[in-house]
Amino acid sequence: MIRGERIIEGVIGAGGRLDKALAEATDLSRERIKALLGEGRVTLSGKPAGQASGKVAEGTAFAIAVPEAAPSEAEAQDIPLVVAYEDEHLIVIDKPAGLVVHPAAGNLDGTLVNALLHHCRGQLSGIGGVARPGIVHRIDKDTSGLLVAAKTDAAHEGLARQFADHSIERAYLAIVGGLPVPLSGTVRGAIARSSTNRKKMALVEDGRGKHAVTHYRTLERLDSAALVECRLETGRTHQVRVHMASIGHALLGDPVYGRTPSRLRPILSRLSFARQALHAAVIGFVHPVTGHAVRCESVLPADMEELLVELRRSS
């Protein structure tokens, strides 16, 4: 055993696809299992395991060598955070619009990860092989609202499973152009990277996209616009933005998918509102360690509230 390495041993409870069977028998996600299989860190009955898609029989003994997490390259930064919920296992942040979640080219610091590294002070999950504050899901830079992050591996894996089986409650508030007809409904459509613009996502019908479902209902009629609640059955990149645009009601201010009604452009210009009008207002889940229900709500941020006031005034 290598120093810092964690060995997970057990017996397959139900046969079937290898990565799925191992995920059900451990606290690891299928994606993490796939990575460990690729690194040759999994044995079945003492022999190297095969591919993730291979079959495994019930009762097969397994061992998984999970390496110690490598240090994160991101630096801790004292960036103020609004905390909606926190314990020793996880944290729910109310993210402001404009804050990038994870460091990447063009945003190497000043991100939510940098802030969490400072706030959590070493209490970071190591899922994926890199010590980081358990970013289980993301919301876009210019979307505001609630996001949960894990401090421990157990919390990360438990949350990841809930996201994978779509049991997480997520509700967004969006201000869209026009009045949806019908006032409530469901949008279904697979989403994938656009073949013409790699910075955009698009609805696809060729089988290469990921299944996506959004349930919406109109909360308030406005001047050439509407306040809409969108509840996610799945969580795909840009899902609300793509789905609402696909039915002709793009989010106001959306620079990628939006087309603001001409009569509303002066209002957005006067308010300097230049982001998609989207706010992650509710997140609810079963605590992955305690089993208790956790549900957080966030009120609309000042810029979206100000936009609503102006739209009501002009209606």
NORFEN-V28475 format. One record per residue. N is the residue number from 0. RES is the residue in one small letter. PHI is phi in degrees with one decimal (999 if undefined). NEAR is the number of other C-alpha atoms within 12 Angstrom. D_FIRST is the distance of its C-alpha to the first C-alpha in Angstrom with 1 decimal. Layout:
[[N RES PHI NEAR D_FIRST] [N RES PHI NEAR D_FIRST]]
This chain:
[[0 m 999 14 0.0] [1 i -78.1 11 3.8] [2 r -56.8 11 6.5] [3 g 86.0 12 8.5] [4 e -81.7 16 6.6] [5 r -109.5 19 8.3] [6 i -103.1 21 8.0] [7 i -108.6 26 11.7] [8 e -124.0 23 13.0] [9 g 179.9 25 16.7] [10 v -130.3 25 19.8] [11 i -62.4 28 22.1] [12 g -82.5 21 25.2] [13 a -140.8 21 27.6] [14 g -70.8 22 27.7] [15 g 133.5 21 28.6] [16 r -60.9 23 27.3] [17 l -59.2 33 23.5] [18 d -63.9 35 22.8] [19 k -68.8 30 25.3] [20 a -64.2 34 24.0] [21 l -69.5 45 20.4] [22 a -63.0 35 21.9] [23 e -71.1 24 24.1] [24 a -93.9 28 21.3] [25 t -134.0 29 19.1] [26 d -100.5 31 19.9] [27 l -101.3 34 19.3] [28 s -79.5 33 22.4] [29 r -62.5 29 23.3] [30 e -65.3 24 23.3] [31 r -68.5 34 19.7] [32 i -59.3 40 18.8] [33 k -58.8 29 20.8] [34 a -64.4 24 19.1] [35 l -68.2 33 15.6] [36 l -62.7 30 17.2] [37 g -63.9 20 18.7] [38 e -90.3 21 15.5] [39 g 71.0 22 14.3] [40 r -100.3 31 11.5] [41 v -122.3 34 13.3] [42 t -123.5 30 13.8] [43 l -122.0 31 16.9] [44 s 53.1 21 17.4] [45 g 84.2 15 14.5] [46 k -116.5 15 16.2] [47 p -54.4 20 15.9] [48 a -75.3 30 18.0] [49 g -89.4 24 21.3] [50 q -75.6 24 23.1] [51 a -59.1 27 23.4] [52 s -83.9 19 27.0] [53 g -69.0 19 26.3] [54 k -96.5 21 27.1] [55 v -135.7 28 24.9] [56 a -87.7 20 26.4] [57 e -59.0 21 26.5] [58 g 88.3 18 24.3] [59 t -71.5 26 21.6] [60 a -77.4 27 18.1] [61 f -135.6 33 15.5] [62 a -142.2 30 11.9] [63 i -126.4 39 11.2] [64 a -98.2 28 8.3] [65 v -96.4 34 10.3] [66 p -71.5 27 10.0] [67 e -64.3 21 11.6] [68 a -63.6 24 15.3] [69 a -76.1 19 17.1] [70 p -60.4 19 20.2] [71 s -74.5 24 23.3] [72 e -82.5 18 26.1] [73 a -72.8 26 28.7] [74 e -98.2 27 30.4] [75 a -70.0 26 31.4] [76 q -134.3 21 35.1] [77 d -80.4 19 37.5] [78 i -108.9 22 39.1] [79 p -57.3 20 41.0] [80 l -126.8 30 39.7] [81 v -99.1 22 41.6] [82 v -99.4 26 39.3] [83 a -89.8 27 40.4] [84 y -160.5 26 37.7] [85 e -158.4 25 34.6] [86 d -144.4 22 32.3] [87 e -72.8 24 28.8] [88 h -104.3 30 27.4] [89 l -156.0 40 29.6] [90 i -145.9 39 32.7] [91 v -111.5 39 35.7] [92 i -106.5 39 37.6] [93 d -96.8 35 41.2] [94 k -79.7 40 40.9] [95 p -78.3 36 44.1] [96 a -63.0 30 45.4] [97 g 100.2 20 44.5] [98 l -92.6 30 41.0] [99 v -73.3 27 38.4] [100 v -76.5 39 35.2] [101 h -128.3 33 32.6] [102 p -57.9 24 32.9] [103 a -159.1 17 34.0] [104 a -54.4 9 36.5] [105 g 92.9 10 39.6] [106 n -140.4 18 38.0] [107 l -80.3 19 35.2] [108 d -147.8 25 35.8] [109 g 71.7 28 38.0] [110 t -102.2 36 36.1] [111 l -62.2 46 35.0] [112 v -60.7 44 31.3] [113 n -59.4 35 32.5] [114 a -67.1 32 34.4] [115 l -69.1 43 31.6] [116 l -59.4 36 29.2] [117 h -75.9 24 32.0] [118 h -66.1 28 32.9] [119 c -81.4 32 29.5] [120 r 48.9 20 28.5] [121 g 93.9 22 24.7] [122 q -87.6 25 24.5] [123 l -125.9 37 23.3] [124 s -77.3 37 21.4] [125 g -116.4 32 18.6] [126 i -65.1 40 19.6] [127 g 88.1 31 19.7] [128 g 91.1 27 17.0] [129 v -127.2 22 19.5] [130 a -64.0 30 20.4] [131 r -158.3 40 23.9] [132 p -78.4 46 26.3] [133 g 39.8 43 25.6] [134 i -73.0 39 28.5] [135 v -86.8 37 28.8] [136 h -148.4 30 32.3] [137 r -132.8 31 34.9] [138 i -125.8 39 38.6] [139 d -58.8 33 40.7] [140 k -50.0 28 41.5] [141 d -97.1 30 45.1] [142 t -102.5 38 44.5] [143 s -98.3 37 44.5] [144 g 121.6 43 43.1] [145 l -82.9 42 40.2] [146 l -147.1 49 36.5] [147 v -103.6 47 33.5] [148 a -131.3 51 30.2] [149 a -101.9 41 27.0] [150 k -96.1 38 25.4] [151 t -124.5 32 22.3] [152 d -61.3 39 20.0] [153 a -62.5 28 21.6] [154 a -66.4 38 25.1] [155 h -60.9 37 24.4] [156 e -65.3 37 23.3] [157 g -64.5 38 26.2] [158 l -68.1 42 28.7] [159 a -59.3 36 27.6] [160 r -65.1 30 28.2] [161 q -67.5 26 31.7] [162 f -65.7 29 32.5] [163 a -66.6 22 31.5] [164 d -94.2 16 33.7] [165 h 61.8 23 36.5] [166 s -95.7 23 36.8] [167 i -74.2 33 36.9] [168 e -85.3 31 40.5] [169 r -137.9 37 41.5] [170 a -127.4 34 45.1] [171 y -115.2 41 46.5] [172 l -106.0 43 50.0] [173 a -132.7 45 51.6] [174 i -106.4 51 55.1] [175 v -113.1 50 56.2] [176 g -78.5 38 59.2] [177 g 76.6 34 61.9] [178 l -110.2 28 62.0] [179 p -60.0 33 59.8] [180 v -132.1 18 61.7] [181 p -70.1 16 60.9] [182 l -67.0 22 59.9] [183 s -139.8 23 56.7] [184 g 176.7 21 54.7] [185 t -128.9 26 51.5] [186 v -109.0 33 50.3] [187 r -119.8 28 48.1] [188 g 179.8 32 47.0] [189 a -65.9 30 43.9] [190 i -120.0 34 42.8] [191 a -147.1 28 41.3] [192 r -61.4 22 41.5] [193 s -63.4 22 45.1] [194 s -78.2 16 45.9] [195 t -107.8 10 48.5] [196 n -145.3 12 46.9] [197 r -67.4 11 43.2] [198 k -89.1 15 43.6] [199 k -114.2 22 45.0] [200 m -105.2 29 44.0] [201 a -151.2 34 46.4] [202 l -73.9 34 47.3] [203 v -131.7 22 46.7] [204 e -128.3 15 47.9] [205 d -98.7 14 46.2] [206 g 86.3 12 43.1] [207 r -94.0 16 40.8] [208 g -90.9 22 40.9] [209 k -101.1 23 39.0] [210 h -53.2 26 41.0] [211 a -143.4 29 42.4] [212 v -136.4 27 44.8] [213 t -127.0 36 46.6] [214 h -102.5 30 49.1] [215 y -124.5 35 51.8] [216 r -148.5 30 54.8] [217 t -79.1 31 57.5] [218 l -97.0 21 57.8] [219 e -156.6 25 60.7] [220 r -87.2 24 63.3] [221 l -127.9 26 63.9] [222 d -72.9 27 66.1] [223 s 57.4 29 64.9] [224 a -158.0 38 61.4] [225 a -155.3 35 59.6] [226 l -92.1 40 56.9] [227 v -125.9 40 54.4] [228 e -98.3 35 51.4] [229 c -118.8 39 48.7] [230 r -107.5 37 46.1] [231 l -91.8 37 43.1] [232 e -86.9 29 42.0] [233 t -127.0 33 39.4] [234 g -134.5 37 38.1] [235 r -105.9 33 38.6] [236 t -57.2 29 39.1] [237 h 60.8 38 42.7] [238 q -56.4 42 43.5] [239 v -62.0 53 46.3] [240 r -63.3 48 47.8] [241 v -70.3 38 47.8] [242 h -66.7 41 49.0] [243 m -68.2 49 51.8] [244 a -64.2 33 53.0] [245 s -68.3 29 53.1] [246 i -102.7 30 55.7] [247 g 85.4 25 57.8] [248 h -133.5 38 56.7] [249 a -65.5 38 54.4] [250 l -67.8 48 53.3] [251 l -61.9 43 55.7] [252 g 81.2 38 54.5] [253 d -69.5 33 51.8] [254 p -76.5 20 51.9] [255 v -105.3 25 50.1] [256 y -110.3 33 51.4] [257 g -89.9 32 54.4] [258 r -143.2 26 58.1] [259 t -64.0 33 59.8] [260 p -52.5 24 63.3] [261 s -55.3 18 65.9] [262 r -71.1 18 67.6] [263 l -96.4 30 64.3] [264 r -59.7 25 63.4] [265 p -60.9 18 65.7] [266 i -66.7 27 64.0] [267 l -63.9 29 60.5] [268 s -67.0 18 61.9] [269 r -64.2 14 63.6] [270 l -88.2 22 60.5] [271 s 55.0 15 58.3] [272 f -87.7 30 56.1] [273 a -129.4 27 53.9] [274 r -135.4 33 50.8] [275 q -65.8 41 50.3] [276 a -79.5 47 51.7] [277 l -140.3 45 48.5] [278 h -137.3 44 46.9] [279 a -77.9 41 43.9] [280 a -90.9 35 45.8] [281 v -138.3 32 43.7] [282 i -139.3 36 40.1] [283 g -139.9 32 39.2] [284 f -161.4 31 36.1] [285 v -87.7 24 34.5] [286 h -57.0 34 32.2] [287 p -66.9 32 28.6] [288 v -110.0 24 27.6] [289 t -86.4 16 31.0] [290 g 82.7 13 32.7] [291 h -79.7 11 35.9] [292 a -76.7 16 38.0] [293 v -122.9 26 37.9] [294 r -140.9 25 40.8] [295 c -120.6 29 41.9] [296 e -125.5 26 45.1] [297 s -132.4 30 46.3] [298 v -74.9 24 50.0] [299 l -57.9 32 51.2] [300 p -70.0 25 50.8] [301 a -58.4 19 54.0] [302 d -68.8 29 54.4] [303 m -73.4 36 54.3] [304 e -65.2 22 56.5] [305 e -63.1 21 59.0] [306 l -64.5 39 59.0] [307 l -61.5 35 59.8] [308 v -59.1 21 62.6] [309 e -66.3 24 64.2] [310 l -67.9 31 63.9] [311 r -65.4 20 65.6] [312 r -66.3 12 68.3] [313 s -89.5 17 69.2] [314 s -73.8 16 69.1]]
